[in-house]
């Protein structure tokens, strides 16, 4: 969820708990425009989940390697991804959402993941271990939750910067932006396939 992504530092300009990142990563537009060699698509379908589907599909097709971590096999993913890693959907795994009031709401999986699907955190743990990245030795989602809660409890609230990057804020003021509505049953991959 969006609040959880901010809390975990899963955005280009922040680290966990809202700490400013020393080095800022690329935002989505920059990544799709940068001719990157590789992409990891997490629960995304280039045809439906980007505001510019053609740009997303072209960026994926131009990349040397694309991995899709996804619960569904779709035509556009088969066209642009080199590897599809089957991900369990939310009801098949445990985890935590952070709601708009910043309340942490944990849940347990109520169904067994389909065939070889795995929770996303397990997929990323294995990818990180194969890539010799440190700090990905989790054995349960509870360990990830405890680490994030520890970061939250040691954070001074003045250090939090839950704001948009400056370049994005200035663009909002200087340009006309189209805010299109999304059809009720097209909001995400799971809903589209329900």
Residue, then its C-alpha position, 0 to 999 in steps of 0.5 A: x500500500x502507498x503509506x507502507x511504501x513510504x514507510x519502507x522507503x520504497x520511493x526514489x527520494x526517501x529511505x525508511x521512515x521518511x529519512x531523506x535519501x543521500x542519493x535520489x533514485x529515478x522517478x517513473x518517468x525518468x526510468x522509462x525515459x532513460x533506456x535502462x538495461x533492466x526492469x523489475x515490474x512488481x504487480x504491474x502490467x505495462x498495458x494497463x498500469x502506466x499513464x503512458x502504456x506505449x512508453x512503458x511497453x517500449x521501455x520494457x521491449x528496449x531493455x535487455x532484461x525484464x523480470x515481472x513479479x506477478x500473480x497473473x500471466x498476461x499477453x503484454x507481460x509475455x511480450x515484454x518480460x523475459x521472466x515471470x516470477x509467480x507472486x502470491x496475492x494478498x490473501x495468500x500471504x501475511x503482511x501489514x498495511x498502513x492506513x491513512x491514519x498511519x495505523x498499522x494493520x497486520x493480516x494473515x494469509x487465508x489461502x494457500x498460494x497457487x502452485x509455485x507462487x510465493x509471497x513477494x518478500x520471499x521472491x525479493x529475498x531470493x533475488x537479493x541473496x542471488x545478487x549477493x546483497x546484504x540485509x535480506x536474510x528474513x525468514x518471515x514477514x514478521x521480521x520485516x515488520x519488526x524492522x520497520x517498526x524499530x526504524x519508526x520508533x527511533x525516528x524523530x518526527x521532525x526528520x520525516x519528509x513525506x513530501x513530493x520531490x521539488x521538481x515534481x512540485x514545480x511541474x504541478x505549478x507550471x503545467x496543466x496536468x490531466x487527471x483521468x479517472x480509472x474505471x472502477x474495475x481497472x484499478x489494479x491487476x487483481x481487480x481486473x482479473x476478478 
